[in-house]
């Protein structure tokens, strides 16, 4: 879709910030709610959201909840029955092939809530205690964006079509909204971007590619489960050679061991190419964002790997708004330089030969598996 104006664009952080805003949105709903996410756990945070959904249904709001069958496979049947008894329309997103606990085909990986076709939360934050945080465990580091305006009608139609399993539609219904030229009106603009191979969409990948190629001064990437293709690695290296300052934030505390080892190998390569790498060590870093020249921001559910590019249904929002991008840049500067640890050639030196080999082996193993399981597509 083209860039369109939004009435409000606000950065939202994981933890209390996100869930307070989510509950407020659900309590404000008067007509419709679409909530679609990958992981929804039946813990304290999950029940907090469930109660807000039930309150909305009791007010006569049409509430539709769609969860990924694999990501939310720990939910008991009583959880689903509780929602249905409250008048909430619920279903799991089913994969093309299912065998026992394994699911193959598309994965519903996006995280979006749309209220009254006017307000939306889009990001990478799932619904579980680890994203909200507890007294014993700080919240995963992640982001979302709160958007208000008629532009959200497009998200409403998208969520509705997915919920109703209208996969034969390659295009969603056209919503009459004002379209503007970002070159002449570069403020308050957003465009929603999708990856969905069944509809032939690789929009988020293209947005990342354009942001990297188009960067002239600075590029910041926040990346969980970071495993870029060889082509994208070379684009990053070429961009660094042009004199663009590239900073990449990875997690220091990993929740997927093999992915963490693969990132160690990539980190050594990036540092050798002049790319600055930082680690967040206070909790798991789960964020997915890009900021090019402090002008264009992209935030959502998309991870830089073949799984997100080819198998998963992903949703991001590209943002052209000087106030938002300036604020986001200031936040990332504070985060990187005062709350994270930079990985340098000096800090990498103490690694043993076995540590280097293990990281390299993990990288090529994961890379090979990704290529076999998710063959290359065009776009």
N, C-alpha and C positions, 0 to 999 in steps of 0.2 A: 504494500500500500504506500501511497505518497505521504509526505509529511503533512500533518494537520494540526491546527491549534488546539491546545488544552487550556482549560481554565485554571488548573492547579497542577504543579509537578513538584513533588516533595520526596526527598531521599528518606528512606525508612531503614533502620538498623534492626538486626536480629535481637532477640531478647524481649524485654518488656515493651520496647518501643513498637515492634511489629505487632505483637499480640494485643496490646492495648488498642492500637488503631484498627486491627481486624475485628475485635469485639465491638468497638464503636461503630464500625461500618455495618456489621450485622444487625446491631440494635437500631440503626437508622433506617434500615430497609423498609420500604412501604409496598413494593410490588414484586420484585424478583431478586433472587440470589442464585448465582452460579458459583460453586466452590469446586475447583478441580486441582488435585495435587497428587504427588507420587507417594509420599509417606504420610500416613495418618495413624498415630499410635493411640491406643486406648489407655493413656496415662493421664496425669493431672491436667496437662495442657490440652490434650485431646478432649477431655470431658468439659473443659472450660469452653471450648469452641462448640462442642455438641449442645451445651445448654443454651448458648446464644442462637444457634440454628433452630432449636426447638422453640425458643421464645418467638423467633420470627415466624415460624410456621403457625404458632398459636394466634398470631396477629392476622393471619390470612395471607402472608407472603408466600409466593410460589418459590420453594427452596429445592434446588437440584444439586446433588453432591455426586461427584465422579472421582473415584480413587483408582489408582493403578493396582491391578490384581497382584502383581509380584511385589511391588514396593510396600503394599499394605496387607500382605498375606498373613500377618499375625493377628488380625482382628477376629474376634470370636463371632459366631453367628448371632449371639445375643446383642452385639453392638449394632449390627445391621437391622435386626428386628426392632430395636429401640428407636432407630431413626424412622423406619417405616411406620411404626405405631404412632409416631408424633406427626405424621402427615408429610414427611420429607420424602421426596423422590430420590432414590438412591440406586446406583449400580456401580459395579466394578468395570474398569476398562479391560476388556478381554484381549488377549494376544491372538495372533493368527493360528499358532500351534501351541497346544498345552499338553504336557506330559508329566504327570505326577506334580512335583513342585516346580518344574521348570517351564518357563514361558518363552516362546520364540516369536519374533515378528516385531511389531511396534511396541514401544513402551511409552506410556503417558508420563512424561518427566516434567512437564511444565507445572508451575505453581501460580495459580491465578484465582482471584475472587472478584467477581463483578456484581455490583449492587445497583439495581434500578436502571441498568444500562447507562449509568452516568458516572459512577465511581468505581475505581478498580485498584487492587493491589497486585503488582506483578513483580516476581523476583525469583530467588532460589531457595526460599525458606519453606521447609516442610513443617508439618504440625506434629510436634513432639517435644518432650521436656528438654531434649538436648539442644533445640533451637531457641527455646525460651530461657533456659538456664534454671538451675536450682541452687540452694545454699551450698551444696557440695560440688557442683559442677557448673562452671561458667558456660554461657551460651556459645554455640558454634558462631564463628564470625561469618556474617552473610549480609546481603542487602536486598531491598525491595524498593519499589517506587509507587507512591500513591498518586494516582492520576484522576482528575475530575474533569468532566466536560462531555459534550456530545460525541467526541471521538471514541468514547468507551462503548458506544452502540455497536461498533465493529466487533469488539471483544465479546459483547453479549451474543451476537449472532454466531461467532466462531464457537463459543462454548456450547451454545444451544445445538448447533449442528453436530458437534462431537458427542454430546450427551445422547442425542437422538440417533446416533450411529448412521448419520447420513454421509458415509464415506464416499459414495459415488459422486458427491459434489466436489469438483475441483476448485470451484470458487464459492466463497460465501456470498450471501445477498449483499448487494450494494447499498450502503447507507448514505443518504444525502448529507454530506458534511462539507464544510468549506475547505478547499484545497488551496495551498499557498506555495509560493516559490521560496525555498529556504535561502536563496541568494539575496532576495530583496526583503525578506521578512524572517530573519534568523532568531527570533525570540519566541519562547513558549511553544515550540513545535515538537511533536512526537510522531513516531511511526512504529507500528507493531510488526515484529519480524518473527517468522516461523521457520522451523525445520520440520519437514514431514514428507518422507519419501513417497508415501502413498499418493500425495497430491503433487508430487514433483517439486517440492519446495526446499531450497537450501539457502534461504534468505539470511539467516543469522551468520552462516559461514561467509557469505558474500559481504555482509556488513563488516565483519572482522577483517577480512582480506582488504577491503577498501580503506578501512581505518589504518591498517598497518602500512599499506602502500602509500597512502596519502599523507601520512605524518611528516611534518617538516621540522618540528622542534622537539616535541616530547611525546612519549607514548607510555602509558601505565596500563598494565594488565593484571587483574586479580584472577587467579586461575586455580581452581581445585581440580584434582585428577588430571593434571596437565600432561598431555601426550600429543603434541602437535605432529601433523604429518611432516614428512621430509621437505615437501614443497613449502609449507608454512615456516619451518625452521629456517630455510634458506632465505625466505622473505624477511624474517626477523633479522638475520645476520646482515642482509643487504641494507636494510633500513638503518641498522647501527653503523654500518660503514659510511652511510651518507651523513653521519654526524648527529642523527636523532638520538636523544637520550632516552633509553628504554629501561623501564623499571618493571620487574615482574614480582608479584607477591605470591608465594606458595605457602602451604601449610608446613609447620615444623612438627606438629603432632599429627600423625597419620591415623586414619581409621581403616584404610585399605593398605596392607603391608606391601604388597607387590607394587602397587602404584607409587608408594613412597620411595621404594628402592629405584624404580625407573626414573623418578624425578631427580634423584641424586645424580644419576648419570647425565641427565639433561642440564642440571645446574652447572656441573663442571664445564660442559660444552658452552653454555651461554656465557659464563664468566670469561672464558677464553676468547669470546667474540666481543667483549666489551659491554655486554648486557648486564645490568645490575639486578641481582636477585636478593630478595628479602624473605625471611621466614617469620610467620606469626606463631608464637609458641605458647600463648596463654590458653588456647583451646584449639579444637580442630578448625581450620580455615576452610569454609565451604562456599565462599563467595565466587561470583562469576561476573566480571565487569571489565570494561575497556574504556579508556579516556585518551583521546587523540588530540594533541595540541591544545588541551584545556578548552576545547571547543565542542567536540562531539563525544557524547557518552553513550555507552550501551550497557544495560543491566538486565539480568534475567536468569534463566535456568540452564543456559548453554555452557557445557564444559568443552574445552579445546581438546577433543579427541574424536576418534572415528565413531564411537558409540553414540555421542551426542549428534554428530553430523549425519549419520546414516540411519541408525535404528530408532532413536528416540524422537518423540514429538516434543519439540522445545519451543519456548516462547520468550522473546526478549523485547525490550523497548529501546529504540534509538532516540536520543534526546538532543535537540539543538535549542539551548536556552542559556544565555550568558550567566544569568544569576545561578541557575542550577549547577552548570559545569564549573563555575568559579568556586562555589561552595564545596562541590564534590572534590575538586582538586586540592583545596585547602585541607579537607578532611583526610584525603589520602596522603598528603605530605606529612601531616601530623602522625598518622598511623605508621607510615613507613620509617620515618626518621626518629621517632620517639617511642614507639611501642613495639617495633620489630627489630630483628637482627639481620644485618646485611651479611651475605655469604660472599667472601672474597677469595682470591687465589691463596692468600695466607691462611685463611681458616680451613681451606680444603687440603692443604699440604699434609697435615698430620694423618690423613687417612692411609690405612695400610693397603698393600697391593691387593689383598683378599677383598677388602671393602670395595675397592674400585672395580674389581672383576665381578663381584656379586651384583653391584649396581648396574654394570654394563649388561650382564646376563639377564637381569630382570627387565631392563629396558627392551632388549631385543626379543625376549620371550613375550612380553605384553604387546609389543609392536607387531610381532608375527601373528599372535592370536587375533588381534584386532583386524588385521588384513584378511585373515582366513574367514573369520566369522562375519565380517562386514565388508564385503567387496566394494571396490571403488565405484562411485556413481558420478555422473556428469553434473556440472553446476558448481 
